Amino acid sequence: MLRFLARIAFGVALSLPAFAQTNADIRVLIAFDPSDSEGLVLNPTSVATTLGTAAGRPVKVTKSEDLGNAMRATRTGEYDVYIAPAHVAASALSHGYDIIGATGKDEPYMLVSRPGLKAPTDLKGSKIYLTQQDSVATYIARGMLNESGQSLKVFQDVMYRKTAGAGLFAVTAGIVDATVAKRSDVEAWAKQNPGKGDAMLTSKPVPGGMSIAIKRSLAEPARSRLIAWFEAPGSYLTGIGRVAYRPERANYEYVAGLGPFTPGQLPGVTRVSAAEVEDLMRKGATFVDVRSEKEYKERRVKGAQWIPYVEKS
């Protein structure tokens, strides 16, 4: 009898972690860009109730404007579901998540400059208007500049604001020399302000609105039920909308590649490969890891020195 009871107790003990994981709250992060969400009405309690009913499990929703921190969280898998702009979802795609769809259509971004500026090299010493530092528009702007061999350092002044449309107005008024905006906004602006500016750089299509990313390891059947709910034509979240678009995976991969993109040339810098780094470390060079503490503790290069860099510094 004692052996029988012991076996039961052992079996219950083994099943507890799995049971706890299956019934734990599903963690959802709604990360939104204020510059792209005027009038966005988000009620975390309402979203939690709707998604909890769909998943058949309790849902805990967190709402944040800190997109830099949201991107960091995708790398450490802190949430089961992300409802966020394209660059956050693209980061999630690279770290164990699947993207279900987006609420807005794919659209390129354009770097628009005042007349007379023809090439990225002409931007040196000028002024640019951008939305907040971790917004998708600013993220794409950095990527386009990097691809052209430049960076935000070429500008004398970078004005960060939370109103997306004001950048084009600032170019019209001569307050700044350049800005970055969606192609549709640029085309509408150009019709009303002919000759006031030109598109210098154009990105590849970027998924619009909010994208939905779900962790691959989220327990079934909650995962399948959530995916089915988001994909259903009638599903709608107040303040977020309906997941009506299915962007190409390549568009997210393009966005993801803009973040860690290393310029082919940068004044004062010698670009090295991973193999060269290994050789330099064998010769005594110091490898500095600038990621978050959680990322550093989870996985790191042997011998790396941890000096964290805050993404919005």
ZAMARGU-4260 file (C-alpha; in steps of 0.2 Angstrom, whole numbers, plus 5000, padded with zeros to 4 digits):
<rodrens>
0) 5000/5000/5000 | 5014/5012/5005 | 5023/5008/4988 | 5006/5011/4979 | 5004/5028/4987
5) 5022/5033/4984 | 5020/5030/4966 | 5004/5040/4965 | 5012/5055/4975 | 5027/5053/4963
10) 5016/5054/4948 | 5006/5069/4954 | 5023/5078/4958 | 5029/5075/4940 | 5013/5081/4933
15) 5012/5097/4943 | 5024/5108/4933 | 5015/5104/4917 | 4998/5107/4924 | 5004/5124/4931
20) 5011/5128/4914 | 4995/5123/4905 | 4984/5134/4917 | 4995/5149/4920 | 4990/5166/4913
25) 4994/5169/4895 | 5005/5185/4895 | 5000/5197/4881 | 5010/5213/4878 | 5001/5227/4868
30) 5016/5239/4863 | 5010/5254/4853 | 5018/5269/4845 | 5009/5285/4851 | 5015/5294/4835
35) 5006/5281/4824 | 4991/5279/4836 | 4981/5295/4838 | 4964/5291/4845 | 4970/5273/4849
40) 4959/5267/4863 | 4966/5252/4873 | 4957/5244/4887 | 4968/5230/4894 | 4954/5223/4904
45) 4943/5221/4889 | 4957/5214/4878 | 4961/5201/4892 | 4942/5196/4893 | 4941/5194/4874
50) 4957/5184/4872 | 4954/5174/4888 | 4937/5168/4881 | 4945/5164/4864 | 4960/5154/4872
55) 4950/5146/4886 | 4963/5152/4898 | 4966/5167/4909 | 4975/5181/4900 | 4985/5195/4908
60) 4987/5210/4897 | 5001/5223/4899 | 5001/5240/4889 | 5016/5249/4885 | 5023/5264/4874
65) 5041/5258/4877 | 5045/5250/4860 | 5063/5248/4864 | 5059/5238/4880 | 5046/5228/4870
70) 5059/5223/4857 | 5071/5218/4871 | 5057/5207/4879 | 5055/5198/4862 | 5073/5192/4863
75) 5070/5184/4881 | 5053/5177/4878 | 5044/5187/4892 | 5027/5187/4884 | 5017/5173/4875
80) 5008/5186/4863 | 5014/5202/4856 | 5002/5215/4848 | 5014/5228/4842 | 5021/5237/4827
85) 5031/5229/4813 | 5049/5231/4820 | 5044/5223/4837 | 5035/5208/4828 | 5050/5206/4817
90) 5061/5204/4832 | 5049/5191/4839 | 5049/5181/4823 | 5068/5179/4825 | 5066/5173/4843
95) 5053/5159/4843 | 5037/5167/4838 | 5025/5165/4823 | 5017/5180/4815 | 4998/5178/4813
100) 4995/5194/4803 | 4993/5213/4804 | 4980/5226/4805 | 4987/5237/4792 | 4993/5234/4774
105) 5011/5233/4769 | 5018/5250/4764 | 5036/5257/4761 | 5043/5272/4770 | 5051/5287/4762
110) 5065/5298/4767 | 5059/5315/4761 | 5071/5330/4759 | 5069/5348/4754 | 5073/5353/4736
115) 5092/5353/4732 | 5097/5338/4742 | 5099/5324/4730 | 5109/5311/4739 | 5112/5304/4757
120) 5129/5313/4757 | 5120/5330/4755 | 5112/5327/4772 | 5127/5331/4782 | 5125/5346/4794
125) 5106/5346/4790 | 5091/5344/4802 | 5078/5330/4802 | 5061/5327/4810 | 5058/5310/4817
130) 5045/5302/4828 | 5050/5295/4845 | 5067/5286/4846 | 5060/5268/4846 | 5046/5271/4834
135) 5044/5260/4818 | 5047/5276/4807 | 5063/5280/4816 | 5069/5262/4816 | 5066/5261/4797
140) 5075/5278/4795 | 5090/5272/4803 | 5090/5256/4792 | 5088/5266/4776 | 5102/5277/4781
145) 5113/5263/4786 | 5110/5254/4769 | 5116/5270/4760 | 5132/5271/4770 | 5126/5285/4782
150) 5118/5286/4799 | 5109/5299/4810 | 5126/5306/4815 | 5127/5315/4798 | 5113/5327/4804
155) 5117/5343/4814 | 5100/5341/4823 | 5088/5326/4825 | 5071/5332/4832 | 5061/5318/4840
160) 5042/5321/4842 | 5026/5311/4844 | 5016/5318/4829 | 5020/5308/4813 | 5012/5320/4801
165) 5021/5335/4808 | 5037/5330/4799 | 5031/5334/4782 | 5024/5350/4788 | 5041/5355/4795
170) 5049/5351/4778 | 5036/5362/4770 | 5039/5377/4782 | 5058/5375/4781 | 5060/5370/4799
175) 5069/5354/4795 | 5078/5348/4779 | 5071/5330/4780 | 5059/5318/4788 | 5053/5300/4786
180) 5034/5295/4782 | 5024/5282/4775 | 5023/5283/4756 | 5004/5286/4755 | 5007/5301/4767
185) 5021/5307/4756 | 5011/5306/4740 | 4996/5315/4748 | 5008/5329/4754 | 5017/5330/4738
190) 5000/5334/4728 | 4996/5348/4740 | 5014/5355/4741 | 5021/5352/4724 | 5040/5356/4723
195) 5042/5357/4742 | 5052/5341/4743 | 5058/5325/4735 | 5059/5307/4741 | 5077/5303/4743
200) 5076/5285/4750 | 5063/5272/4749 | 5062/5257/4760 | 5055/5240/4755 | 5036/5236/4760
205) 5034/5237/4779 | 5019/5228/4788 | 5007/5242/4794 | 4996/5244/4809 | 4999/5231/4823
210) 5005/5214/4820 | 5001/5198/4831 | 5015/5187/4836 | 5012/5171/4846 | 5025/5160/4854
215) 5028/5144/4846 | 5030/5135/4863 | 5013/5141/4870 | 5004/5126/4876 | 4990/5119/4866
220) 4975/5120/4863 | 4976/5138/4869 | 4988/5142/4855 | 4978/5135/4841 | 4962/5143/4848
225) 4970/5160/4849 | 4977/5159/4831 | 4960/5154/4825 | 4952/5168/4834 | 4964/5181/4826
230) 4961/5174/4809 | 4942/5174/4810 | 4935/5187/4799 | 4923/5194/4812 | 4937/5195/4826
235) 4940/5213/4832 | 4949/5221/4847 | 4943/5239/4851 | 4957/5251/4849 | 4967/5239/4839
240) 4956/5233/4825 | 4955/5217/4814 | 4969/5207/4808 | 4964/5209/4790 | 4981/5207/4782
245) 4994/5193/4780 | 5010/5201/4776 | 5024/5192/4767 | 5037/5184/4780 | 5050/5192/4769
250) 5044/5209/4774 | 5046/5205/4792 | 5063/5198/4789 | 5068/5214/4780 | 5063/5224/4795
255) 5072/5213/4807 | 5088/5214/4796 | 5088/5233/4798 | 5091/5233/4816 | 5107/5224/4817
260) 5113/5230/4800 | 5132/5234/4801 | 5137/5248/4788 | 5149/5243/4775 | 5159/5258/4780
265) 5159/5270/4795 | 5172/5283/4798 | 5184/5278/4812 | 5178/5260/4813 | 5186/5244/4806
270) 5173/5231/4802 | 5177/5213/4807 | 5169/5196/4804 | 5165/5183/4818 | 5180/5173/4813
275) 5191/5189/4815 | 5183/5192/4832 | 5188/5175/4838 | 5205/5177/4833 | 5206/5194/4841
280) 5200/5187/4857 | 5213/5173/4857 | 5226/5187/4856 | 5219/5196/4871 | 5206/5208/4864
285) 5191/5211/4875 | 5173/5207/4870 | 5160/5218/4876 | 5142/5212/4878 | 5130/5227/4878
290) 5113/5218/4880 | 5102/5217/4895 | 5106/5208/4910 | 5093/5194/4907 | 5100/5192/4889
295) 5118/5191/4896 | 5114/5178/4909 | 5104/5167/4897 | 5117/5165/4884 | 5134/5174/4880
300) 5151/5173/4872 | 5163/5165/4884 | 5174/5178/4892 | 5163/5192/4887 | 5162/5208/4898
305) 5145/5214/4902 | 5142/5233/4900 | 5124/5236/4896 | 5118/5249/4884 | 5101/5256/4886
310) 5093/5257/4869 | 5085/5274/4871 | 5101/5282/4879
</rodrens>
